[in-house]
Amino acid sequence: MADTTMDNRALLRRTLVTMGAMVGTCVVLVGSLTLVALGITGRAVGGGELSGDAGALVVPGAHGTTLGAPSAQPAPSLPKKKTEATTK
């Protein structure tokens, strides 16, 4: 019966080898999925194409503005509501 038992060192070695194989597999799997996701999203948003001022540094500023980015056109104003004073 002594032949079928495993000593502590062999058990620890097998456990560490199995754990290393599982962690390595997970790293490879997650890394490849990340590369695929980055490739898909890069093509979807048109990444990789630099044109004009696209290489400029954009720094977030106060109140939701960005410094270094081209200024956006203001939103058009909403039509004013008609009140009793304006209809008379």
Secondary structure as the mmCIF struct_conf table of DSSP 4:
data_model
#
loop_
_struct_conf.conf_type_id
_struct_conf.id
_struct_conf.beg_label_comp_id
_struct_conf.beg_label_asym_id
_struct_conf.beg_label_seq_id
_struct_conf.end_label_comp_id
_struct_conf.end_label_asym_id
_struct_conf.end_label_seq_id
TURN_TY1_P TURN_TY1_P1 ALA A 2 THR A 4
HELX_RH_AL_P HELX_RH_AL_P1 ASN A 8 ALA A 44
TURN_TY1_P TURN_TY1_P2 VAL A 45 GLY A 48
TURN_TY1_P TURN_TY1_P3 GLY A 52 GLY A 55
BEND BEND1 ALA A 56 ALA A 56
STRN STRN1 VAL A 59 PRO A 60
HELX_RH_3T_P HELX_RH_3T_P1 ALA A 62 GLY A 64
STRN STRN2 THR A 66 LEU A 67
BEND BEND2 GLY A 68 ALA A 69
HELX_LH_PP_P HELX_LH_PP_P1 PRO A 70 LYS A 82
HELX_RH_AL_P HELX_RH_AL_P2 GLU A 84 THR A 87
#
